[in-house]
Amino acid sequence: MSEITRVLKTFIGYLKRPDLYPELGRKIIKNTVNRGNAFKGKEKTNSWAAERAISQEEAVLKLFGLETGAFRKDYAEVLRTAEQKEKACPVKMGGPGALELIYYACEFTNAKNVVETGVAYGWSSLASLLSLAKRNGTLYSSDMPYLAQDGDQYVGYVVPQNLKSNWKLFRFADKESLPKIFAENSVFDVLHYDSDKSYNGRIWAYNELYKHLKKGGVFISDDIGDNSAYQDFCEKNSIETMVVKYEGKYIGVFVK
């Protein structure tokens, strides 16, 4: 699909969905007036992140006092099936991230309520749900419809059917989804951010999510090297954070 075709399909998709008009307005501003916003402070934060980055295994041990080895062994069959489903999927989306970090954050907090932004195939959702299912907890997910490709039916594709009863999926932009989620549940054990990559989008979401994170809860944000939003948020709120380097990217994680 060419870039022009993708943009046109996306725009037509928005026009068909009046409930998404607020996000369409934000997208237009983000891609015109605020084009540089996505990379604001990128160089500064990449230097900052590189200085303190550790492995996922180190972070899980230091923050949660847990070893990560059992995850791949205990859920080998589930993960193998998920990998096969991803390979067979006709629509390409984001692949798995630091699954152990998410899973053990849920284990550490004995999580019953988790919120995430960004779903795609559902790898992060799967990691959370494998833990939440032990306590009959609930995962609340925010994910925009895939307007440029016919991919909506594949959102959460790798999540097995037996875990879906513990999952609530909200198909709007974060600014619409999160208020709906917070109206259903106001306090969360784990927060995982992996959606709007712009500086302004991150700052807005970080502040909203942080207010709903319980004391002792875990905050995780993917791709913090895109811009300085995560670093600025942590410094403004005097938060001591760890930085995980995973597959060439940086993830921020801290316990509130």
Secondary structure, DSSP 8 states (H G I E B T S, - for coil): --HHHHHHHHHHHHHT-GGGHHHHHHHHHHTTTTGGGGGTTHHHHHHHHHHHEE-HHHHHHHHH---SHHHHHHTHHHHHHHHHHHHH-SS-------HHHHHHHHHHHT-SEEEEE--TT-HHHHHHHHHHGGGT-EEEEE----TTTT-GGGTTTTS-GGGGGGEEEE-S-HHHHHHHHHHH---EEEEEE-S--SHHHHHHHHHHHHHTEEEEEEEEES-GGGSSHHHHHHHHTT---EEEEETTEEEEEEE-
